[in-house]
Amino acid sequence: MDPDETLRTLVEYPFEVIRLAAYWDRLVLATGKYRTDELDRQLDIAEGAGKRIILSLGPVKNFGYPEFFVPPHHLLTPLPEGELVAPTHPLLRTSIDYLVHLVERYKNRPAIMAWQVEHEATDPLGMEHSWRLSAGFVQQEVAAVRAADPTRPVLMNGFLPTSTLVNAQQWWRTRDQGDSLDAAMRFADIVGIDFYPRHALVNVRGRTLYLEGANRPWQQSRRLGSCWSGRLRTAGS
């Protein structure tokens, strides 16, 4: 499908807000030159349809598989598996430069209602990698975005596990600094929730076994608590 024509079709539907992603490895060439024509067109299409826009800036993690979009020329050695990526890592400086450049470029577009920083910021990257961004790394990214544009709120999202087994795994993998929802409630003005009511366990001969957890009372409580935290923080900012 043609991306622009597909987007034009989608924005005809009666929803108010659209989230667009700025993928670092698509926007910045090895020469350091920015190539923003694709994102510019997407923003133009959404604005022309009267949509309000959340622009997800990344930079290290962003929505869309594989959720990792750092250009190879900005990461000469892989991130350390099983470790936290600390604020001392050279990637932070280039990430902040990228964030500030994009905010400065797009902050005069009135349709943009919020900036998203990272995607499920402090969680492991699925099953592909076991490294995680440290809370300090993400906190400095958020501070840079706020300094570049103090007029708009910062959104961060988090993964809400809905089954006991997945929750235990999530807690174990993030026990040293909390998960992405914890980070969002600490650093962001708006908390976004990635809510997956079922989790696949195994696939055998075309049939998949899922865990169902959407109606667990304690998960509902955390989900509502996250929503209210984001609303109250936004109201007070």
N, C-alpha and C positions, 0 to 999 in steps of 0.2 A: 504493500500500500504506500502511496505517496504521503509522507509525513504531514506536509502542509495541508493537503486536501483533507486528510483524515481529521486533523485538528479543527479545520473549518466546519466539518460535519459535527464533531463532538460539541463545539461551543454553541451550537444551535439549541442544545437541550437546556432546560430552565434551571440550571444550578448557578449559584452566585459566585463561588470561589473556585479557582483552578490553581493547582500547584504545578509549577514548572521547575525543571532541574537545570542547573548550570554545571555541566560535566567538565571537570578540569582538563582531562586529556583530550577532549574535543575542542576546547576553546583556546588552548595555548600550544603553539607549535614549538618544536625543538629549538627554533631560533629565538624564542621568547616573545614572538609576535602573537597578538591575540587575534583569533578568528571567530567573531561573534555573529556572523550573518545568520546562522540557523536559529540561535536563541533570539536574536532581534526580530526575526520573522514570527516566531512563536509568540513573543510578547505583543507584537503588532496585531496578530490575529485575535488574541485573547482580549486586548484592549478594545479592538474594533467591535467585539461582540458585547462589550459592556461588563466584562467579568472583572472581579477583584482577584489579585494574583498574590500567591505566596511563592516567592522565589527561593528555592532550595539551593544554597550556594555550595554545599559540601563543606570543605574541599576534599578531605580524605575519603569520607564515606558519603554516599548519596543513594537515593532510592533507585531501583532498577538493577537487575543482576549484571555484574557480580557485586554491586554495592561498593566498589573500590575503583576510583578513577584518577589516581595520581599519575601524571605523565612519567614515563620511564626516565626521562632526563632530569627529573627532580628527585629521583629515588634510585641512586646508583647501586645500593645494596638493599636486599629485602628487609622489611621490618622484622624484628626479632620474635620468633614464634614463642608463645607462652609467656610473654612479658608485656608490661605496660610501656607504651610509647610516651616517654616523659617530656616535659617542656624543654629539656635540654637538647632534644633531638633536632638536627638541622631542618627537618621537615616543617617544624612549627614556623620558622621565619618565612619560608617560601609560601606556606599556607596562608599566613596573615597578609603577605603582599598580595596574594591572589584575591583574598576576601575583600581587602580594602579597594583594590582596583575595580572589582565588580560593583561594589556598593557605590563608589564614586561615579561609575558609568551609568548606573540605572536608578539612582535615588531621585532623579527628577521626573521619573515616570509616576504619575499620581495613582495609577491603577495598582501598583505594588503596595500591599497592605502590611506585609511582614517579611522578614528575612528568616529563613531556616538555616541553622548552623549544624552541620553534620547530620547523619541519619543513624538513629539508635546509637548515639555518640560513643558511649563507653562500653558497649557490648562487643563480644567477639564477632568476627565477620562470618556468621553462619558456621558451616562445617569446613569451609575452605582454609581458614586461618585461625590461629588461636591467639594472635596478638590483640591488644586492646589499646585504645587511646586512654591516657590517664585523665583524671578529672582536671588536673592542673593544665594540661594541654588544651582541653576544650574550653576551660574558663578563660584562657587568654585569647582564644579565637573569638569568643562571645564579646569580650571586652573591646577587641579591635573593631568588630562590627558596630557596636554601640557608639564607639568614638567616631567612626566614619559617618554614622547617621543616627543621631540621638532622637530623631522624630518618630521612628518606627519601632514596633516591638520585635523581639527576637523569639522565634518559635523553635522548640526542640521537641523531638518525638521519642517515644520509648516503646519497647515491646512488652506487652502484658501477657505473660504465660497464663493459660486458663486451666491447666490440669496440674495435679499434684506432682506428677513425675517431671514434667517440663519445668515447673516452678523450682523443684529441688535442683535440677540441673542448672537452671539459670542462676539460682542463688550461689551454688558452689563455684561456678565460673566467674562470678562477679563479687564474691564475698569480701574482697579486700577494700573495695571503694564504692560498692553499690552498683546497681544496673543503670540502664539508660533512662528509666523513668525517674530514678533518684536524681540523676544529673539534671534532667529537665526541670524538675521541681526546685532544684537549687539555683540554677543559672538562668532559666528562661523566663520570659514574660507570658508566653503561651505554651501550654503543655499539650502535645499531640499524642494520641494513643494508637498504636498499631495493635488491633484487637483481633486475634485469630481464635475463633471459638473451638476449632478442632486442630489436632496435631497428628500428622501421619506417623505411624510407627513402622509399618512394614508393608511391602507390596508382594503378593504371591499370585502368579498367573492372572494378572489383570485385576485383581481385587486388592484393595488397600484397607488395612486396619487403622482406625483413627481413635484417638482419645477425645472424648467430649468433655468440655469443662466450662462452657459458657455460663452455666447457671449456678456455679458455686458461689455461695453467699460471701465468702471472704474475698474472692476475686472481684465480685461486683462492688464490694465496699472499697477496694483499692482503686478500681476504675473511677468510681464516683468521687473519691477523695482527690485523685489526680485532676479530674475535671474542675472541681471547685477550687483547687489550689491555683490552677492556671487562670481561672476567671478572677479570683480575688487579687492575684498578683498583677494582672493586667489592669484591673480597676484602680489599683493603687499606684500604678506607675505614671 
